[in-house]
Amino acid sequence: MSSLPIDPRDWSLDHIITHLEKKKGKAFIEDDGVHEKFNTQKIKGASFLLLNEEMLSCKPGPYEFPHGTSLEIVQIIKELNQEREQGG
């Protein structure tokens, strides 16, 4: 896969998964079905950056991730948003 676009708002689902795997490992993605759930909901860069812990862990809901998984994803989203706000 080619390198990630600089602005995460431009990321595809594959870019998001690549970044999550880099940060948390392949098992993190596979254990909770992150790829499948994000694919079902048509998550791409801009929508990924808007996700929060409640959206990711709410039951019933489209993702229903365990709270730990949700918090880890939200932390990565916060880091990406901060980097973007600081200009890279």
N, C-alpha and C positions, 0 to 999 in steps of 0.2 A: 504494500500500500504506500502511496505517496505520503509526503509529510503533511501534517495537519495545517489547515489554513490558519493564518495568524489570529483572525477574529473568530472566537468560538461560536458566534452567532451564525457563521457560515458553515459550520460542521454538519456533516451527514451523520446518520446513525452509526455508521461504521467508524467515523472519526471519534464519536463519543465513546463507543465501546473500546477502541484502541487506547484512548486516554484513561478510561477507568481501569483497564487491564494494566496499564503502565503504573498507575498509582496504587492499585489494590490487588492485582494478580488475577489470573484467569479464573481461579476457583470462585472468587468474589462474584464474577459475572455469571458463572454457570450455576452456582448453588441456589441462587434466588431467582433465576430466570430473567435477569435484567434485560438481556438482548431481546428476548421474546416479548416481554411486557412493553418495552419501549417501542418495539416494532409495531405491535398491535395498536398502540396509541399514536403512531406516526410522529414520534419524538425526533426532532432535529435540533440543531444548535440553538436557535432563538428560543424555542419552547423548552429545551432542556434547562436553560439558564433561569427560567421562571419557576421551576419546580421548587416546592418546599417540603418540609418534613411531614406536614399534615397530608398533603396530596399523596405522598409516596407511601404512607403507612395506614391511611384511613381504611377502615373495614366497615361495610363493604366499600370497595373502590376499585379503580382500574389496575392498581399496582399491588397493594396489600403487602408491601415489604415489611419484614421485621423492623422494629424501631432502630436497631443497631445499623442495619443496612441503610435505612433511610437517612440516619444522621451522617453516615460516612459519605453518602452521595451528596447531601446538602453541603457538607464541608468542602467538598471538591467544587461544587457550584459556586460557593462563596469565594473560594480562592480564584476561580476563573473570572468572576465578576470584578473582584478587586484588581486583578492584573489588567483587565480590560479598561477599567476606570483610570488606572495609572498609566495607561498608554503602552501596555505590552509587558 
